[in-house]
Amino acid sequence: MSEETTETTTETTTEAPDVEALKADVEKWKALSRKNEEKAKANAKDVKAFEDWKASQLSETERAIEEAKAAVRAEVAAEYGAKLARTAFLSAADGRLKDAKAVLSRIDVTQFLDADGEPDTKAIGEFLDGIAPAQQEPEQQTPNEGLFQGARGDQGSALPLNGDPLLQKVMGIVGGR
């Protein structure tokens, strides 16, 4: 009795994704993104309205306390913002200015702060570009370029391949070729 075995091959066909389905999917996600943006804007308006209402309900003492807190926040932001701007300036000027500290001593670093009291790196970069343009980086070499790889271009020797007289003499004595 002979046993017959039948092999079944399963072919997996990979179909190219339907372009129209992909476009529809992109539009769906864009619509969801717009919906989330609108919801976030509405929430921000609601928060602002709530903060305004909350401020209107405060007593004189509470209002004075909140104003004092806001003044302290602004003072701390101004003090530490200037320190952050100074550090960001020194970091950005590294390698571009010989004596960045001398330049820094003659400018008002608070001009490099944004509305939140954070350093404005774009403004710092534009200022530095005006006084000391960024140096262009040298052309990158490939990892093996120049590492005992022989002569390149016109700087090579005038001898053709295997044209070394000493090598030919040695090969003649040894009996190679």
Solvent accessible surface area in square Angstrom, and as a share of the most:
residue,aa,sasa,rsa
1,M,243,1.09
2,S,101,0.65
3,E,159,0.71
4,E,155,0.70
5,T,119,0.69
6,T,118,0.68
7,E,157,0.70
8,T,121,0.70
9,T,116,0.67
10,T,120,0.70
11,E,148,0.66
12,T,123,0.72
13,T,110,0.64
14,T,132,0.76
15,E,151,0.68
16,A,89,0.69
17,P,92,0.58
18,D,89,0.46
19,V,90,0.52
20,E,115,0.52
21,A,56,0.43
22,L,92,0.46
23,K,118,0.50
24,A,62,0.48
25,D,61,0.32
26,V,78,0.45
27,E,97,0.43
28,K,105,0.44
29,W,148,0.52
30,K,97,0.41
31,A,53,0.41
32,L,73,0.36
33,S,54,0.35
34,R,128,0.47
35,K,128,0.54
36,N,98,0.50
37,E,101,0.45
38,E,115,0.51
39,K,122,0.51
40,A,60,0.46
41,K,134,0.57
42,A,50,0.39
43,N,81,0.41
44,A,62,0.48
45,K,149,0.63
46,D,91,0.47
47,V,89,0.51
48,K,126,0.53
49,A,60,0.47
50,F,110,0.46
51,E,87,0.39
52,D,76,0.39
53,W,144,0.51
54,K,100,0.43
55,A,50,0.39
56,S,71,0.46
57,Q,114,0.51
58,L,40,0.20
59,S,60,0.39
60,E,131,0.59
61,T,93,0.54
62,E,79,0.36
63,R,81,0.29
64,A,59,0.45
65,I,88,0.44
66,E,76,0.34
67,E,110,0.49
68,A,56,0.43
69,K,95,0.40
70,A,52,0.40
71,A,63,0.49
72,V,90,0.52
73,R,151,0.55
74,A,65,0.50
75,E,119,0.53
76,V,73,0.42
77,A,44,0.34
78,A,59,0.45
79,E,88,0.40
80,Y,115,0.44
81,G,2,0.02
82,A,24,0.19
83,K,109,0.46
84,L,86,0.43
85,A,0,0.00
86,R,102,0.37
87,T,88,0.51
88,A,23,0.18
89,F,0,0.00
90,L,48,0.24
91,S,79,0.51
92,A,41,0.32
93,A,0,0.00
94,D,118,0.61
95,G,64,0.62
96,R,59,0.22
97,L,34,0.17
98,K,216,0.91
99,D,84,0.44
100,A,16,0.12
101,K,128,0.54
102,A,34,0.26
103,V,43,0.25
104,L,5,0.03
105,S,87,0.56
106,R,192,0.70
107,I,41,0.21
108,D,89,0.46
109,V,22,0.13
110,T,63,0.36
111,Q,101,0.45
112,F,7,0.03
113,L,37,0.19
114,D,63,0.33
115,A,113,0.88
116,D,118,0.61
117,G,14,0.14
118,E,91,0.41
119,P,31,0.19
120,D,50,0.26
121,T,97,0.57
122,K,149,0.63
123,A,28,0.22
124,I,2,0.01
125,G,21,0.20
126,E,105,0.47
127,F,58,0.24
128,L,0,0.00
129,D,74,0.38
130,G,67,0.65
131,I,83,0.42
132,A,15,0.12
133,P,100,0.63
134,A,64,0.50
135,Q,150,0.67
136,Q,173,0.77
137,E,141,0.63
138,P,110,0.69
139,E,164,0.74
140,Q,142,0.63
141,Q,129,0.57
142,T,87,0.51
143,P,121,0.76
144,N,99,0.51
145,E,74,0.33
146,G,66,0.63
147,L,100,0.50
148,F,206,0.86
149,Q,92,0.41
150,G,59,0.57
151,A,65,0.50
152,R,113,0.41
153,G,78,0.75
154,D,155,0.80
155,Q,141,0.63
156,G,31,0.30
157,S,89,0.57
158,A,110,0.85
159,L,98,0.49
160,P,99,0.62
161,L,168,0.84
162,N,75,0.39
163,G,16,0.15
164,D,62,0.32
165,P,88,0.56
166,L,125,0.62
167,L,78,0.39
168,Q,105,0.47
169,K,136,0.57
170,V,69,0.40
171,M,75,0.33
172,G,59,0.57
173,I,135,0.69
174,V,113,0.65
175,G,60,0.57
176,G,26,0.25
177,R,246,0.90
